[in-house]
C-alpha cells in the first residue's frame, strides 16, 4: 500500500498545475485572489461581584472561555476560591470561519458534575469595532439554552392556487426547507438535527416535522410541507392570482431547529420567523436565514446580580491584495532603519499615531524581522528611548515603542529557545507536585515550611543553573540586539560599569524567562490548564525578593560564583562572535497538542476508530503518542508529507477534521475546534511546502468501503478530484506572511489618518515657528526631531495610502454587490417583510 501515494503524486505531476495562472495585467485585481483574513487579539482581565454560593462556602473556582458562536476556542486557567477572579490572560488567534457572535463565558469549575455557567458576554460581530483596543467592563448576562444558537437555514416559500371539485379557489402555502449549515456541536459531537415547520396566526398554529438527520452539522433536509392559507368563495379562476392583505399580514412561518435527544430532552438549536407577506409581490421567496434565539421571557432576570467581566478586545478583518500592490508601502517601511533621525521614519511614525502601540508593533516587528531589518531599527529606537532616561537603574523599564518591539521579537523567535531551556524543569515542577508555599498563613494541613523552603530553593537553583548554561541556544537575532543594547547603554551612562548588564537582563530575565515561567501556556511550554499549585510555584520561583533572600542565605563564595555565572551568561548572549556548532542542528519544535486520529488500519485486526493522541510536530517529523512524554506510536518524516488539507465533514460526520497525505495511508485527524485545526493545517503546510513530489490534486473526502466519497472512484490510487490549496510563502519557523502584515499596517494608517494629519500640521508649525514652545498644544505629544524630514515621510505615506485605497474600495463594492442579501454568504438576520 506504500506505493499508492507516490502513484498519485506521479499522476498529479502530469496534470496541469492548479495554481498556475496567467499573470494578469496591472490594475486587474478582479481576476486575482483577495484573501479575507480575520484575527482576534486581546486580554481577559478579571471578573468581579460574581454570585456566591448559598452555603457556608461562598467562594467559587472560576475560569473563562472564548467562543465563536457555540464553539469554544480558548480557555483560561482556573482561579480558585474567588468571587472576583483575576485572570490576566492575553490571547491571539486567527479566525478561520464566519461567525455571528463572539462570546465570553464565566464558569464555576465542578469536579463531580458538569461545570456551571455563571454568565456570559455576547458581542455581535458587527459591534466588535465599538470595543476595539480599550478595556471595558461588561455586565454578565444569564445563560439560557434557548439563547445559545448558531447556524443558518435555507428556505423556499411559494403560494399555489388550487381549484377544488366544486369550483372554489383554495390557496396553498408551500414551505420547502432545503438545508441547514453550521449547526453547533452537542457535547463535542455533531448533532442529530430535525426541524419543526409551523404556520402561525391569530387563531391557528399548524405544525409539521422533518425527519431526523444523524450526526451532522450541515443537514440536507430537502422536505416540502403544504399549508392551506385561505379558503374564500369569492375567489374564482377568472381573476389574477392575489392574496387578501388582511390574511397575509397576520400569518408567519416559524421554523425551529432541534437536536434529537433520544432518551433525554431535545435541545433547542434556534429558530427563524418569516412573515407570509414576503410573497405579497412575488409568487416565490427563497433565501438563507441566520438562526435566532428564542424570545422566552428572560426579561425578568436580574442581570446586574450576576457580576461583570473586564475585557480588552481587538478584532480585525483584513482584505489582503496580491503582493505587487504592497510594493511601495513595503519599500518605505523597510527604509525606516536608515532614516535619520529614526523618529522621521515611516515605522516610527506609525507607532506615534496609533491609539495603541501594540497594534503597530506586531506587524512592524514581523515585517522587519522577515527582511532582516529589525536589529538596526530596534537599536535606533532604543537609542532614542535612552535619551530621555536619566537614571541608569530605570533603563528600559517603560512600555515604549523600543521595549514593545523587543518583547514581540523575543516572543516570535524565542519559542524554541524556551522549549529546550525551560520545558524540562517546568514538566518536573508539574509532575512532582511538591509544595513550595512559604507563607505560614497559606500553608495547608500537614505542610512543613522548612521542607517547602528546600523545595523552592531546589527549583530556583535548578532554573538559574539551566538558564545560565543555555547561551548556545539563544537565537542569533536576540544576541545581535542584546549586543547593540549593551553598546548604546554604555555610551549613554559611561560611568556606570553595571548598566551594560542591566540593559540586557531587563529583557532576557524580566521580559522573557520570567514571563515564560509564570505563563508557560503562552509559549506552548505546558498545556493551557495546569494545576493551581504549579502556577503558584512558578510565580514564587520568579519572585525577585525570594531569590534575593536565598542569595543572602548562601555563603559569600557561592554568591560570587552565581554572580560570575550570571555575568558570563549575559556576555555570551550579547556577543557577536559566531557560536560553535554542535555538529548536527537540533530539530525546531513547532507545535504540540491533544487531538483525535482515525486508526489507519495498518493491520487486518485493528479497528478503524478514533483515538485520542498527543501530537508533536518538529521541523523534521510529525509524531503522535499515547501521552505527552511517552514514546512515539507513529512517525511521519516531514519530507514524506505530500499535502495537508481539510477533510469534508461528511466523511465521518465530524467537524474540524484535516488529512495529512504522505507516502503511506492518509492520516485523518480531528482537532478540538476550528482555530486549532486551522493552526495545525497552516504550520504543517509551511513546514512541508518545499517537499518534492507534493500533490497538485487531492481527495477532499475519505476512502471508505471501496470508494472515494467525493468522486465515487473505486481505485484508492485514483488522482485527486480537487486542486490542492496553494500556500502563502512565509518563513516556516517564525510564521510570517509579509503581505498580511503590510495590509495590517495599511489599515492602521487608514484608521489613524486624522492623527497623521495633525502630525503633518505640527511639522509645518515647527518649521515656521522656531521659537520656544510656551504651552502644550496638539503636537506636544509627538516626537518630532526633524520637522522637514518627518513632513516628507508623512507626504509619502499619504500618497501611498491613497493609491492603496482604490483597489480596496473596488473590492468592497464588488463584494457587496456579489453577496446578495439572503445568499448563503450574506444570510438574512431576523424577520423579512
C-alpha positions in Angstrom: 0.0 0.0 0.0 3.0 2.3 0.4 3.1 2.8 -3.3 -0.4 4.3 -3.5 0.5 7.9 -2.7 3.6 8.1 -4.9 1.5 6.8 -7.8 -1.0 9.6 -7.1 2.0 12.0 -6.9 3.2 10.9 -10.3 -0.2 11.3 -11.8 -0.7 14.7 -10.2 2.6 16.0 -11.6 1.4 15.1 -15.1 -1.8 17.0 -14.6 -1.9 20.8 -15.2 -0.8 22.7 -12.1 -3.9 24.0 -10.3 -2.1 27.1 -9.0 -0.5 28.2 -12.3 -2.5 31.1 -13.8 -1.7 33.7 -16.5 -0.2 36.8 -15.0 -3.0 39.5 -15.1 -2.4 43.0 -16.3 -1.6 45.7 -13.8 -4.8 47.0 -12.2 -6.8 43.9 -12.9 -7.3 42.9 -9.3 -10.7 41.4 -10.1 -9.1 38.4 -11.7 -6.7 37.8 -8.7 -7.5 36.4 -5.4 -8.1 38.7 -2.4 -7.7 36.9 0.9 -10.1 37.9 3.7 -8.3 37.2 7.0 -9.8 37.7 10.5 -7.9 37.8 13.7 -8.7 38.4 17.4 -6.3 39.8 20.0 -7.0 41.0 23.5 -7.0 40.2 27.2 -9.3 38.6 29.6 -8.6 40.8 32.6 -10.8 40.0 35.6 -14.3 39.4 36.8 -16.0 40.9 39.9 -19.0 40.5 42.1 -19.9 37.0 40.9 -22.8 35.3 42.6 -21.7 33.5 45.7 -22.8 30.0 46.7 -25.8 29.9 49.0 -24.0 27.6 51.5 -21.3 28.4 54.1 -18.5 28.2 51.5 -19.5 31.1 49.2 -16.3 31.1 47.1 -16.1 29.7 43.5 -13.4 28.1 41.3 -13.7 30.1 38.2 -12.4 30.0 34.6 -13.4 31.8 31.4 -13.8 30.7 27.8 -13.9 32.4 24.4 -16.5 31.0 22.0 -17.1 31.7 18.3 -20.9 31.3 18.4 -21.1 28.0 20.3 -17.6 26.7 19.6 -15.1 27.1 22.4 -11.7 28.2 21.1 -9.9 29.4 24.2 -9.9 28.7 27.9 -8.2 30.4 30.8 -6.7 28.8 33.9 -8.9 28.1 36.9 -8.8 30.8 39.7 -9.7 29.1 42.9 -11.8 30.3 45.8 -12.7 33.8 44.5 -15.8 35.8 43.6 -13.6 38.4 41.8 -11.1 36.2 39.9 -8.1 37.9 38.3 -7.3 36.1 35.1 -4.9 38.5 33.3 -4.6 36.3 30.2 -3.7 37.6 26.8 -4.9 35.8 23.6 -4.3 36.0 19.9 -5.5 33.7 17.1 -6.6 33.7 13.5 -10.4 33.2 13.0 -10.8 30.7 10.1 -14.6 30.9 9.6 -17.6 33.2 9.6 -19.3 33.8 12.9 -22.3 35.8 14.3 -21.3 36.3 18.0 -18.1 36.4 19.9 -18.9 35.2 23.5 -17.1 35.0 26.8 -18.4 32.6 29.3 -17.6 32.6 33.0 -17.7 29.1 34.5 -17.6 27.6 38.0 -15.4 24.5 37.9 -17.1 21.4 39.2 -15.1 18.1 39.7 -18.0 15.7 40.0 -20.6 17.3 37.7 -20.7 19.4 34.6 -19.1 22.9 35.0 -21.7 25.5 35.8 -22.0 28.5 33.5 -22.4 31.6 35.7 -22.9 34.1 33.0 -21.8 35.4 29.6 -20.8 38.4 27.5 -22.0 38.0 23.9 -21.0 40.6 21.3 -22.3 40.7 17.7 -19.6 40.6 15.1 -20.6 44.0 13.7 -20.4 45.6 17.2 -16.8 44.4 17.9 -15.3 47.6 16.4 -17.1 49.6 19.1 -14.9 48.0 21.8 -11.6 47.7 19.8 -8.4 48.5 21.7 -9.9 49.6 25.0 -10.6 47.8 28.3 -14.3 47.7 29.1 -16.4 46.3 31.9 -19.3 44.1 30.6 -22.2 43.0 32.7 -22.7 39.2 32.7 -25.9 38.1 31.0 -27.8 34.9 32.0 -27.0 31.8 30.0 -30.1 30.0 28.7 -30.3 27.1 26.4 -32.9 28.9 24.3 -30.5 31.7 23.6 -27.4 29.6 22.6 -27.8 29.3 18.9 -25.7 29.3 15.7 -26.1 28.3 12.1 -28.4 29.1 9.2 -31.4 27.7 7.3 -32.1 27.6 3.6 -35.8 28.1 2.9 -38.2 28.5 0.0 -41.8 29.7 0.1 -44.4 29.5 -2.6 -48.1 30.3 -3.0 -50.1 27.9 -5.2 -53.6 28.4 -6.5 -55.7 25.2 -6.3 -59.3 24.7 -7.5 -61.5 22.3 -5.6 -64.0 19.9 -7.1 -66.9 22.3 -6.5 -65.0 25.1 -8.4 -63.9 27.2 -5.4 -60.3 28.5 -5.2 -58.0 27.4 -2.4 -54.6 29.0 -1.8 -51.9 26.8 -0.6 -48.6 27.8 1.0 -45.7 25.6 0.1 -42.7 25.5 2.5 -39.6 23.9 1.2 -36.9 23.5 3.9 -33.8 22.7 2.0 -30.8 22.6 4.3 -29.0 24.0 7.3 -25.4 24.9 7.7 -23.1 25.4 10.7 -25.2 23.9 13.5 -23.4 23.6 16.8 -21.7 20.6 18.3 -23.6 18.9 21.1 -21.3 17.6 23.9 -18.4 17.7 21.4 -20.1 15.7 18.7 -22.1 16.6 15.6 -25.8 16.9 16.4 -28.9 14.8 15.2 -31.0 17.7 13.9 -34.6 17.9 12.9 -36.9 20.9 12.2 -40.5 21.7 13.1 -42.3 23.9 10.5 -45.3 25.9 11.8 -47.8 28.3 10.2 -48.7 30.7 13.0 -51.6 33.2 13.0 -54.0 34.8 15.5 -56.2 31.6 15.6 -54.0 28.9 14.2 -50.8 27.0 14.9 -50.3 24.2 12.3 -47.1 22.3 12.9 -45.2 19.7 10.9 -41.9 18.0 11.4 -38.9 16.8 9.2 -37.0 13.6 9.6 -34.0 13.4 11.9 -30.7 13.7 10.2 -28.0 11.7 12.1 -24.6 13.1 13.1 -24.3 16.2 11.0 -23.9 19.9 11.5 -24.9 20.6 7.8 -28.1 18.6 7.3 -29.7 18.3 3.9 -33.5 18.1 4.6 -35.0 18.8 1.2 -38.5 18.3 2.5 -41.7 20.1 1.4 -44.7 20.9 3.5 -48.2 22.3 2.5 -50.4 24.6 4.4 -53.8 25.9 3.5 -53.7 29.7 3.7 -57.2 31.0 2.6 -60.5 29.3 1.5 -62.8 32.0 0.2 -65.8 31.6 -2.1 -65.1 35.0 -3.6 -62.0 33.7 -5.4 -62.6 32.4 -8.9 -60.4 31.2 -11.7 -61.1 34.2 -13.9 -59.2 36.6 -11.7 -55.4 37.1 -11.4 -53.8 35.3 -8.5 -54.0 37.6 -5.5 -53.8 37.2 -1.7 -56.0 39.2 0.7 -54.0 41.7 2.7 -55.8 41.1 6.0 -54.9 37.4 5.9 -51.3 37.8 4.8 -50.4 40.4 7.4 -51.4 38.0 10.3 -49.6 34.9 9.2 -45.9 33.8 9.6 -43.9 30.7 9.1 -41.8 29.7 12.1 -39.0 27.0 11.7 -37.5 25.6 14.9 -34.3 23.5 14.8 -33.8 20.8 17.4 -31.3 18.2 18.3 -32.9 14.8 18.8 -32.1 13.7 22.4 -33.3 10.1 22.0 -33.6 9.2 25.7 -33.0 12.7 27.0 -34.7 16.0 26.3 -34.4 17.5 22.9 -32.1 20.6 22.7 -33.2 23.8 21.0 -30.8 24.9 18.3 -32.5 28.1 17.0 -35.5 29.5 15.1 -36.5 31.7 12.3 -39.7 33.6 11.6 -40.7 34.6 8.1 -43.9 36.7 7.6 -46.0 35.2 4.7 -46.3 38.7 3.3 -42.9 38.3 1.7 -45.0 36.8 -1.0 -47.1 40.0 -1.5 -45.2 40.9 -4.7 -43.7 37.6 -5.7 -45.1 34.1 -6.1 -42.0 32.6 -4.5 -39.3 33.6 -2.0 -36.0 31.8 -1.4 -33.2 32.8 1.0 -30.8 31.8 3.7 -31.7 32.9 7.3 -29.5 33.1 10.4 -30.9 31.1 13.3 -32.1 33.4 16.1 -32.5 32.8 19.9 -36.0 32.2 21.2 -37.8 35.1 23.0 -38.7 33.2 26.1 -39.4 35.9 28.6 -35.9 36.2 30.1 -36.5 39.9 30.6 -37.3 39.4 34.2 -33.8 38.1 35.0 -31.7 40.4 37.2 -28.6 40.5 35.0 -26.9 43.0 37.3 -26.7 40.4 40.0 -24.5 38.0 38.0 -21.4 40.1 38.1 -19.2 41.7 35.4 -16.2 40.9 33.3 -13.4 43.3 32.2 -12.1 42.6 28.6 -9.8 44.1 26.1 -10.8 43.1 22.6 -9.3 43.9 19.2 -10.9 42.2 16.2 -9.5 42.8 12.7 -10.7 41.8 9.3 -8.1 42.4 6.5 -8.5 42.3 2.8 -5.1 41.1 1.6 -4.5 42.1 -2.1 -1.9 40.5 -4.4 1.7 41.2 -3.5 2.5 43.8 -6.1 0.1 46.3 -4.6 2.1 46.5 -1.4 5.5 47.2 -3.0 5.7 51.0 -2.4 4.5 50.8 1.2 6.8 47.9 2.0 9.8 49.7 0.5 9.0 52.8 2.6 8.7 50.8 5.8 11.9 48.8 5.1 13.9 52.1 4.6 13.0 53.1 8.2 16.2 51.9 9.9 18.3 54.1 7.5 16.3 57.3 8.1 18.0 60.0 10.1 16.6 60.7 12.7 14.7 57.5 13.3 11.7 59.5 14.6 11.2 60.7 11.0 10.8 57.1 9.6 7.5 55.6 8.5 7.8 52.8 11.0 8.3 55.2 14.0 5.5 57.5 12.8 3.1 54.5 12.7 3.9 53.9 16.4 3.3 57.6 17.2 -0.1 57.9 15.6 -1.7 54.5 16.6 -4.0 54.7 19.6 -2.5 51.5 21.0 1.2 51.0 20.2 0.7 47.2 20.4 -1.4 47.4 17.3 1.5 48.8 15.4 4.3 46.7 17.0 3.1 43.2 15.9 3.0 43.7 12.1 6.0 46.0 12.2 8.3 43.6 14.0 7.2 40.7 11.8 7.8 42.6 8.6 11.2 44.0 9.6 12.2 40.6 11.0 11.3 38.9 7.8 13.6 41.3 5.9 16.5 41.3 8.4 15.8 45.0 9.3 14.7 44.6 12.9 18.1 44.8 14.6 19.1 48.3 13.2 15.5 49.6 13.7 15.3 48.3 17.3 18.7 49.7 18.0 17.8 53.1 16.7 14.5 53.4 18.7 16.2 52.1 21.8 18.9 54.8 21.5 16.1 57.4 21.2 14.5 55.9 24.3 17.7 56.3 26.3 17.9 60.0 25.6 15.0 60.5 28.0 16.3 58.1 30.6 18.1 60.0 33.4 18.7 57.1 35.9 20.6 54.0 34.9 18.6 51.9 37.3 15.4 52.6 35.4 16.8 51.6 32.0 14.2 50.1 29.6 11.5 49.8 32.3 8.7 51.6 30.4 6.4 50.5 27.7 7.9 52.4 24.8 8.0 51.5 21.2 11.5 50.1 21.7 10.6 47.8 24.6 7.5 46.6 22.9 9.3 45.8 19.7 11.9 43.8 21.7 9.2 42.0 23.7 7.4 41.0 20.5 10.7 39.9 18.8 11.5 37.6 21.7 8.0 36.0 21.6 8.4 35.3 17.8 12.0 34.0 17.7 12.5 32.7 21.2 9.9 29.9 21.3 12.4 27.1 20.6 15.0 28.5 22.9 12.4 28.5 25.8 11.4 24.9 25.0 14.9 23.5 25.2 15.7 25.6 28.2 12.6 25.7 30.4 10.3 22.9 29.4 12.1 20.0 31.2 12.2 21.9 34.6 8.5 23.1 34.2 7.5 19.5 33.4 9.3 18.4 36.6 7.6 21.0 38.7 4.2 20.0 37.4 4.7 16.2 37.7 6.3 16.2 41.1 3.6 18.4 42.8 6.0 19.4 45.6 4.6 22.2 47.7 6.7 25.4 47.7 4.4 27.6 49.8 6.4 29.5 52.4 3.7 31.9 53.7 2.6 30.5 57.1 -1.0 31.8 56.5 -1.4 29.9 53.3 0.2 26.6 54.4 -2.1 23.5 54.0 -2.6 21.0 56.8 0.5 18.7 57.0 2.8 21.1 55.2 6.2 21.9 56.7 7.5 25.4 55.9 11.2 24.3 56.1 10.6 21.4 53.6 8.8 23.9 51.3 11.7 26.3 51.5 14.1 23.5 50.4 11.7 22.6 47.6 11.6 26.2 46.4 15.4 26.6 46.8 15.9 23.5 44.7 13.7 24.8 41.9 15.2 28.3 41.9 18.8 26.9 41.8 17.9 24.5 39.1 16.2 27.1 37.0 19.1 29.6 37.4 21.6 26.9 36.5 19.7 25.8 33.4 19.4 29.4 32.2 23.0 30.4 32.6 24.1 27.3 30.7 21.7 28.0 27.8 23.6 30.7 25.9 24.4 28.3 22.9 20.7 28.0 22.3 19.9 31.7 22.2 18.7 32.8 18.8 21.2 34.9 16.7 18.7 37.8 16.3 18.3 38.1 20.1 22.1 38.0 20.6 22.6 40.8 18.0 20.0 43.1 19.6 21.4 42.4 23.1 24.9 43.3 21.8 23.5 46.6 20.5 21.7 47.3 23.7 25.0 46.9 25.7 26.8 49.3 23.4 24.3 52.1 23.5 23.7 51.7 27.2 27.4 52.1 27.9 27.6 55.2 25.7 24.6 56.8 27.5 26.0 56.0 31.0 29.8 55.7 30.6 30.5 56.0 34.3 28.2 53.1 35.3 30.0 49.7 34.8 26.9 47.7 35.5 24.5 49.3 33.0 25.7 47.2 30.1 24.4 44.1 32.0 21.2 45.6 33.3 20.3 46.7 29.8 20.3 43.0 28.7 19.0 41.4 31.9 15.9 43.7 31.9 14.8 42.0 28.7 16.1 38.4 28.9 15.1 37.8 32.5 12.3 40.2 33.4 10.5 40.2 30.0 11.4 36.8 28.6 12.3 34.0 31.1 10.1 35.3 33.9 7.1 35.7 31.7 7.5 32.3 30.3 7.8 30.7 33.7 4.7 32.4 35.1 2.6 31.9 31.9 4.1 28.8 30.2 1.0 28.1 28.1 1.6 31.4 26.3 4.8 29.9 24.8 3.3 26.4 24.5 5.6 25.1 27.2 2.8 23.4 29.1 -0.9 22.6 28.4 -3.1 25.5 29.0 -4.8 24.3 32.1 -2.1 23.5 34.7 -3.0 22.7 38.3 -3.1 25.7 40.6 -0.1 24.5 42.7 2.0 24.6 39.6 1.0 28.1 38.7 1.7 29.4 42.2 5.0 27.6 42.4 6.1 29.2 39.1 5.1 32.6 40.5 7.2 32.0 43.6 10.2 31.0 41.6 10.2 34.3 39.7 9.7 36.4 42.7 12.9 38.6 42.9 12.5 39.2 46.7 12.5 35.4 47.4 15.6 35.0 45.1 17.4 37.8 47.0 16.6 36.1 50.3 18.1 32.9 49.1 21.3 34.7 47.9 21.7 36.2 51.4 21.4 32.7 52.9 24.2 31.2 51.0 28.0 31.6 51.5 29.9 34.6 50.0 31.8 32.2 47.8 28.5 30.6 46.4 27.0 34.1 45.8 30.1 35.3 44.0 30.1 32.2 41.9 26.4 32.7 40.9 27.1 36.3 40.0 30.1 35.2 37.9 28.0 32.7 36.0 25.3 35.3 35.6 27.8 37.8 34.0 29.3 35.1 31.8 25.8 34.2 30.5 25.0 37.9 29.8 28.4 38.3 28.0 27.7 35.2 25.8 24.2 36.1 24.8 25.2 39.6 23.9 28.2 38.7 21.9 28.5 38.9 18.1 31.0 36.1 18.0 30.0 33.0 16.0 28.8 30.2 18.3 30.4 26.8 17.9 28.1 24.3 16.3 27.4 21.0 18.0 27.7 19.2 14.6 24.1 18.5 13.9 21.4 21.1 14.2 18.6 20.3 16.6 15.0 20.0 15.2 12.9 23.0 15.9 9.8 22.3 18.0 6.9 23.9 16.1 3.6 22.7 17.7 2.1 20.1 20.0 -1.3 19.3 21.4 -4.0 16.7 22.0 -6.3 15.7 19.1 -8.2 12.6 17.8 -6.8 10.5 15.0 -8.6 7.8 13.0 -6.8 4.4 13.1 -5.1 3.8 9.8 -5.8 0.1 9.6 -2.2 -0.9 9.1 -3.1 -4.4 10.4 -6.0 -6.6 9.4 -7.2 -6.9 13.1 -7.1 -3.3 14.1 -10.3 -1.3 14.2 -10.5 2.0 12.3 -12.0 4.0 15.2 -11.0 7.4 16.6 -8.5 7.6 19.4 -7.2 10.5 21.5 -3.5 11.1 20.9 -0.8 13.6 21.8 0.6 15.1 18.5 4.1 16.7 18.3 5.5 18.5 15.2 9.1 19.5 14.7 11.0 20.7 11.7 11.9 17.1 11.0 8.8 14.9 11.8 5.2 14.6 12.9 4.6 12.1 15.7 1.8 11.0 17.9 1.9 9.5 21.3 -0.5 7.9 23.8 0.5 10.6 26.3 2.9 13.6 26.5 6.5 12.4 27.2 5.8 8.8 26.1 7.5 7.1 23.1 6.0 7.9 19.7 3.5 5.4 18.4 3.8 6.6 14.8 6.2 8.9 13.0 5.8 10.7 9.7 9.0 12.4 8.4 8.2 15.9 7.2 10.0 15.1 3.9 7.3 12.5 3.2 4.3 14.8 3.6 2.7 15.3 0.1 -0.2 17.5 1.1 -2.2 18.8 4.1 -5.8 19.7 3.5 -9.2 20.0 5.2 -11.4 16.9 5.2 -15.1 17.2 4.5 -17.4 16.7 7.5 -19.5 14.2 5.6 -16.5 11.7 5.6 -17.0 10.8 9.3 -19.8 13.2 10.4 -17.2 15.1 12.4 -16.2 18.7 12.3 -12.7 20.3 12.3 -11.0 17.4 10.5 -8.0 17.5 8.3 -5.8 15.0 6.5 -2.1 14.6 6.3 -1.3 12.9 3.0 2.0 11.1 2.9 3.7 8.2 1.4 1.5 5.7 3.2 -2.2 5.8 4.0 -3.6 9.3 4.7 -3.7 10.3 8.4 -7.2 11.6 9.3 -7.1 14.0 12.4 -9.9 15.8 14.3 -8.9 19.0 16.1 -10.8 20.3 19.1 -12.0 23.5 17.4 -11.8 25.4 14.2 -8.9 27.7 15.4 -6.8 24.7 16.4 -7.5 22.9 13.1 -6.5 26.0 11.1 -3.3 26.4 13.1 -2.2 22.7 12.5 -3.0 22.9 8.8 -1.1 26.1 8.5 2.1 25.0 10.2 2.1 21.6 8.5 1.7 23.3 5.1 4.5 25.7 5.9 7.0 23.1 7.1 6.3 20.8 4.1 5.9 23.4 1.3 9.3 22.7 -0.3 8.9 18.9 -0.3 9.5 17.1 -3.6 6.5 15.3 -5.2 3.9 17.5 -3.5 0.5 16.7 -4.8 -1.4 19.1 -7.1 -4.7 17.4 -6.6 -6.3 15.6 -3.6 -9.5 14.0 -2.4 -11.5 16.2 -0.1 -13.3 13.2 1.3 -12.2 9.9 2.7 -11.8 6.5 1.0 -14.4 4.3 2.7 -15.9 0.9 1.8 -14.1 0.7 -1.5 -14.7 4.1 -3.0 -13.8 7.8 -2.6 -16.9 9.6 -1.1 -16.1 12.8 -3.0 -15.9 11.5 -6.6 -17.1 7.9 -6.2 -14.0 6.5 -7.8 -13.3 2.9 -6.7 -9.5 2.8 -7.0 -7.6 4.0 -4.0 -4.8 5.2 -6.3 -7.0 7.4 -8.4 -5.8 11.0 -9.0 -7.4 13.6 -6.6 -10.5 15.3 -7.8 -9.8 18.8 -6.3 -6.8 21.1 -6.7 -4.6 21.4 -3.6 -4.7 24.7 -1.6 -1.9 27.0 -2.7 0.1 28.0 0.3 1.3 31.6 1.1 5.1 31.9 1.0 6.3 32.5 4.6 9.1 31.8 7.0 8.4 28.3 8.5 9.8 28.8 12.0 8.5 32.3 12.7 5.4 32.1 10.5 5.4 35.4 8.7 3.1 36.4 5.9 4.6 39.7 4.8 1.6 40.7 2.6 -0.8 40.2 5.6 1.5 42.3 7.8 1.7 45.1 5.3 -2.1 45.1 4.8 -2.4 45.4 8.6 -0.1 48.4 8.6 -2.1 50.0 5.8 -5.3 49.5 7.8 -3.6 51.2 10.9 -2.5 54.2 8.8 -6.1 54.4 7.4 -7.6 54.3 10.9 -5.2 57.0 12.1 -5.4 59.4 9.2 -6.7 62.3 11.4 -3.8 61.9 13.8 -1.4 61.7 10.8 -2.9 64.9 9.5 -2.3 66.6 12.9 1.3 65.4 12.9 1.8 66.9 9.4 0.4 70.2 10.6 2.7 70.1 13.6 5.7 69.7 11.3 4.6 72.7 9.4 4.1 74.8 12.5 7.5 73.8 13.9 9.2 74.7 10.6 7.6 78.1 10.5 7.9 79.0 14.2 11.4 78.4 15.6 10.9 79.9 19.0 10.5 78.1 22.3 7.2 76.3 22.9 5.3 78.2 25.5 2.4 75.9 26.4 1.1 72.4 25.4 -0.6 72.2 22.1 -2.0 69.5 19.7 1.5 68.3 18.7 3.2 68.3 22.1 2.9 64.5 22.4 4.6 63.8 19.1 8.3 63.1 18.9 9.4 65.4 16.0 13.2 65.9 15.9 13.4 66.9 12.3 10.2 68.5 11.1 11.3 68.7 7.4 12.2 65.1 7.1 9.2 64.0 9.1 6.9 66.1 6.9 8.3 64.5 3.7 7.8 61.0 5.1 4.2 61.8 6.0 3.6 63.1 2.5 4.9 59.8 1.1 2.7 57.8 3.5 -0.4 59.7 2.5 0.3 59.3 -1.2 0.8 55.5 -0.9 -2.3 55.1 1.3 -4.4 57.0 -1.3 -3.2 54.7 -4.1 -4.0 51.6 -2.0 -7.5 52.9 -1.2 -8.5 52.5 -4.8 -8.2 48.6 -5.1 -9.6 48.2 -1.6 -12.7 50.3 -2.4 -13.1 48.5 -5.7 -13.0 45.1 -4.0 -15.5 46.2 -1.3 -18.0 47.3 -4.0 -17.6 44.1 -5.9 -18.0 42.0 -2.7 -21.1 43.9 -1.5 -22.8 43.6 -5.0 -21.9 39.9 -5.4 -23.1 38.8 -1.9 -26.8 39.2 -2.3 -28.8 39.7 0.9 -30.3 36.3 1.6 -27.5 34.3 0.0 -25.5 31.7 1.9 -22.6 34.2 2.3 -24.9 37.0 3.4 -27.9 35.4 5.2 -30.9 37.4 6.4 -31.0 38.3 10.1 -34.4 38.4 11.8 -37.8 38.8 10.0 -38.1 39.9 6.4 -41.1 41.9 5.3 
